[in-house]
Amino acid sequence: MALPKSIGAIELSSIGVGYRVQDEMLKAATVQLLLARTICSGKYFIIVGGLVSDVQSAVAAGLRIADEAVIDHLVIPNVHDSVFAALGQSVVLTADQAEALGIVETFSGTSIIAASDAAAKAARVTLFRIHVAMALGGKGFCLMTGTVADVRAAVAAAAQEARQRGLLVSEVVIPRPGKELFSEYL
């Protein structure tokens, strides 16, 4: 199946409402369910992908019935392809790819997806991990590598996206990381 062109997410404070919203989103439009699960702090997180209009319709339908349970949501019309592989934790790096390391941490799963997309679009980096809220108290983080200049530019763009949402925790660039920091991904 081809990668979706658009991605949408809704983060909810209620698990029960989360299931209802997920059902409504899937019935409202032809979208692919990319992730739907409980996350830390008793929240529920839904990510769908597909054509822009379908994703917009699905998210709008979910928001209409979510009431006050919505924590955050987004629609990214032309999501960067690397977001999917990093979100699916399927990126394997070669030793040559392990250059400078960039880390962005946010207070929500939704904001880390938006930040990761901004990073991938801002510079030539390899986005290799997006971790969404599991075992993190509801936080999210992304990892990227590339030249020092590219990682700095990508981290700055990601941090700005998270900062605009009021959800930035940290932004870190390690110019010459020890290769042990990449061992899980090589």
C-alpha positions in Angstrom: 0.0 0.0 0.0 1.3 3.5 -0.9 2.2 5.9 1.9 -0.6 8.3 2.8 -0.2 11.9 1.7 -1.7 13.3 4.8 -1.7 12.4 8.5 -4.2 13.3 11.2 -4.1 12.7 14.9 -6.4 13.2 17.9 -5.1 12.8 21.5 -7.8 12.4 24.1 -8.1 12.4 27.9 -10.6 9.5 28.0 -10.0 5.9 26.8 -13.8 5.3 26.4 -14.3 8.4 24.3 -11.1 7.5 22.4 -12.7 4.3 21.2 -15.9 6.1 20.2 -13.9 8.8 18.4 -11.8 6.2 16.6 -14.9 4.4 15.3 -16.4 7.7 14.1 -13.2 8.7 12.3 -13.0 5.4 10.5 -16.7 5.5 9.4 -16.5 9.2 8.3 -13.9 8.8 5.5 -11.6 6.3 3.8 -8.5 6.6 6.0 -5.9 4.1 7.1 -5.6 3.5 10.8 -1.9 4.0 11.6 -2.1 3.9 15.3 -4.8 3.7 18.0 -4.0 2.9 21.6 -4.0 3.9 25.1 -1.0 5.9 26.2 0.5 7.0 29.5 -1.5 9.1 31.9 -4.7 7.3 30.9 -5.0 8.9 27.5 -6.0 7.6 24.1 -4.2 8.4 20.8 -5.4 7.9 17.3 -3.4 8.5 14.1 -4.9 8.1 10.6 -3.5 8.6 7.1 -4.8 9.0 3.6 -5.8 11.7 1.1 -5.9 15.2 2.5 -9.7 15.6 2.2 -10.3 12.2 3.8 -8.0 12.8 6.8 -9.5 16.3 7.3 -13.0 14.7 7.3 -12.1 12.0 9.7 -10.4 14.3 12.2 -13.4 16.8 11.9 -15.8 13.9 12.6 -13.8 12.8 15.6 -13.6 16.2 17.0 -17.3 16.8 16.7 -18.1 13.9 19.1 -15.1 14.2 21.4 -16.5 17.0 23.5 -14.1 18.1 26.3 -11.9 15.0 26.0 -9.6 16.5 23.3 -6.1 17.3 24.5 -4.6 18.1 21.1 -5.1 17.3 17.4 -3.6 18.0 14.1 -3.8 17.4 10.3 -0.6 17.6 8.3 -1.6 17.8 4.6 1.7 16.8 3.0 3.5 14.8 5.7 7.2 14.0 5.0 7.6 10.4 4.0 10.2 9.7 6.7 7.7 10.4 9.5 6.0 7.0 8.7 9.1 4.9 9.0 10.3 6.7 12.2 6.8 6.4 13.8 6.8 2.7 12.9 10.2 2.3 14.4 11.4 0.6 11.3 14.5 2.7 10.5 17.8 1.0 10.7 20.9 3.1 10.4 24.3 2.2 8.9 27.4 3.2 10.9 28.1 5.9 8.2 24.7 7.5 8.8 25.3 8.0 12.6 26.6 11.6 12.6 25.3 14.4 14.9 22.4 13.4 17.0 19.3 15.6 17.4 16.6 15.1 20.1 13.4 17.0 20.5 11.1 16.2 23.4 7.5 17.4 23.8 4.7 17.2 26.4 2.3 15.3 24.0 2.3 12.7 21.3 0.5 15.0 18.9 3.1 17.7 19.2 6.0 15.3 18.6 4.5 14.3 15.3 4.1 17.9 14.2 7.7 18.6 15.4 9.1 15.6 13.6 7.5 16.6 10.3 8.8 20.1 10.6 12.3 18.7 11.3 12.3 16.4 8.3 11.1 19.2 6.0 13.7 21.8 7.3 16.9 20.0 6.6 18.6 16.9 5.2 18.4 14.7 8.3 17.5 11.0 8.8 14.6 10.9 11.2 15.0 7.5 12.8 12.7 7.4 15.8 9.5 9.0 16.9 8.4 7.7 20.3 4.8 8.6 21.3 3.9 8.7 24.9 4.4 5.1 26.0 6.3 4.8 29.2 7.0 8.5 29.1 4.2 10.0 31.2 2.5 11.1 28.0 5.5 12.9 26.5 6.9 12.3 23.0 10.4 12.5 21.5 12.1 12.2 18.2 15.7 11.3 17.2 17.4 12.4 14.0 20.9 12.3 12.6 22.9 14.1 9.9 25.6 16.8 9.6 25.9 19.1 12.5 24.4 22.0 10.5 21.5 20.0 9.2 20.7 18.6 12.7 20.8 22.1 14.2 18.4 23.4 11.5 16.1 20.5 11.9 16.0 20.6 15.7 15.4 24.4 15.6 12.4 23.9 13.2 11.0 21.0 15.3 11.5 23.0 18.6 9.7 26.0 17.0 6.7 23.9 16.1 6.5 22.5 19.6 7.1 25.9 21.2 4.2 27.4 19.1 2.0 24.7 20.6 3.3 25.5 24.1 4.5 21.9 24.5 8.3 21.9 24.1 10.3 20.1 26.8 13.8 20.1 25.4 15.8 20.5 22.2 19.3 18.9 22.1 22.0 18.7 19.5 25.1 16.4 20.2 27.7 17.2 17.5 29.9 14.2 18.0 27.9 11.5 20.0 29.5 8.3 21.1 28.4 5.5 18.7 26.8 3.8 21.7 24.0 6.3 21.5 23.1 4.7 18.2 23.6 1.1 19.1 19.9 0.3 19.3 19.4 1.6 15.7 22.5 0.2 13.8 
